[in-house]
């Protein structure tokens, strides 16, 4: 693994893990009034496109980070629609 791959993997880990507190909070509180639906629709779509891009270029850090982030951001988006 190159230095570039290490930097990408660490960055991907931190940005992906940053969604866990939001998912946890929304899941337990069922409160989504302060979350922007438009932002999460755009963000989740963008993350999905990053995942496709990562698959197209074969970049494991991009694939892994955006695959997991898509699940986490998608969960917040679903809860926003369901609870909110």
C-alpha positions, 0 to 999 in steps of 0.5 A: 500500500502506497503513502497515497493509499494510506492517506486516502484510507485514513481520510475515508475512515474519518469521514465515514465514521463521522456519520455514525453519531448522526445515525445513532442520534436520529435512530434513538431520538426519532427527531429529524426536524433540524436535518435538511432533506434537500441536503441529504438527498443531494449528499446521498446521490453524490456519495452514490456517484463517488461509489460508482466512480471508485468502482470505475477506476478500481480504487479500494479506498473510494469504494469502501468509504463511499459504500459505507457512507452511502449506507449511513447517509442513506439510513439518515435520509430514510429516517428523515423521510420516515420520521420527519 
